[in-house]
């Protein structure tokens, strides 16, 4: 969920309409109103999260493209997605509590946003938002 929120913030700052959702009802509602030019970027470490998978399927029925970032190749999310980005998962470690599966997903988010910033319009919007934030003087009166 935190990785999805981070990606959402980055995309918004580039001028890309994005909505990061972690609550199942919001996922279902949004996936029910997407259109064929929309993209659902579904993040799930295991690819077995029922709510994420159901929302992704519903979005596909509406014509949206589903891109998955997941750690398990034979998972339901990996199998249903139009494009899947496979990341390392922590299942190979005896005690997964010490390995954070978000690291690999965050790395993919870094790659995606870096590639998007190669596009001039996205870079311009990002620069504008950085300038707005750093130069904004709040009126204290």
N, C-alpha and C positions, 0 to 999 in steps of 0.2 A: 503494500500500500504506500509506504513512504517513497519507494522508487517511482511509482506512478505519479505521485504528487510532485516529485522533483522534475520529472519529465514534463508534466503539465506546465509548471512554472517556466521552464526553459522555452517550451513551444509558444506560450502566450507572449513572452518577451520578444520572440521573433515575429510576432504578428500572425501566428497560426492559431486558429480557433481550436482550443483543446479543452477537454473536460476530464479530469482524473476522478475516477469513482472507485470507492472501496465498499460501498454499501450495496447489497444485492438489489434492493428495489430500484435504486437509481440506475444501476447497470441495466436492469430489465427495461425500465422506461426508456432510457436512452437508446438501447439497442432496437427497440420497437419503432423508433422514429427516424433512424438513420436512413440515408439514401445511397444510391449506387456509387456516387463519387466520394463517399465517406470511407474512412479507415478506422477500424477498431484495432487498437494496439493492446493486446491482452497479455498481461504479465502474470505468470504463476510459476513458482519454483519447481513444483512437481508436475504441473499440467493436469492435475486431478481435482482442482477446486471446482466443485459442481456449479456454483453460482457464476463463476467466470466463464466456464464452458457453455452453460445454458445461454448466457447473455451473448456470447460470441456466435452461437448457432442462430439465435434470433436475429442478430444483425446481418448475418449472411443471408437469411431468408429475405431480408429487406434489400439485399443487393450490395451491402458494404463489403469491403475487403477486410479480411481478418489476418493480422500479422501477430504472431505469437512470439514471446520471449519466454522460454521455458528451459528447464534443466533435464527433462526426460524425453527421449526421442519417441518412445512408443506410447506416450501419454495421450489421453483423449484430446487435449488442447493441441498438441503437436499434429495429430492426425487430422483434425478438422480445419486447421488453419490453411489459408491460401499461401502464406509464406511463414516459415518458422525459423527463428534464430535460436539455435541451441547453445546454451551456456553450461559451464561446469556446475554441478550440484554437489551438495555436501553429503549425499547418501553413501558415498564410499568411505566416509570417516566413521569409526566406531562410535564416537561421541560427537554427534553433529552440533551439540550446544556450543562448541568452541569454534565452529566454522559458520560464518555468516553467508548465506546463499545470496544475499543482496549485493555482495561485492561484484560478482560476475554480471549481474543485471545492470548495476550502476555503470560498469565499464561499457556495456553495450549502449546504454543511454548516452554516455560520453561520446562514443563513436557516432551515433545517429545525429546528435546535436552538432557535433563538429562538422560532419558532412553537410548538414543543412545550412550551417553558417558559411559554407563556400558559395552559396547562392547570394548574389548581391542584395536582393530585396530583404532577405532574412537578416543579413549582416547589418543593413541599414536600420531595420527595426530594432535589432538588439542594441545597436549603438545609441539609438534614440532613447530606449528605455533606461539604459545605463546612465545617460546624461540626465534624464529626468530625475532619476533617483538620487544621483550624486549632487546635482545642482539645485534640488528643490529646497527652498528655504521656507520652513513652516512659520506662519504668522503666529506669534505667541500672544497676541492680544485677544 
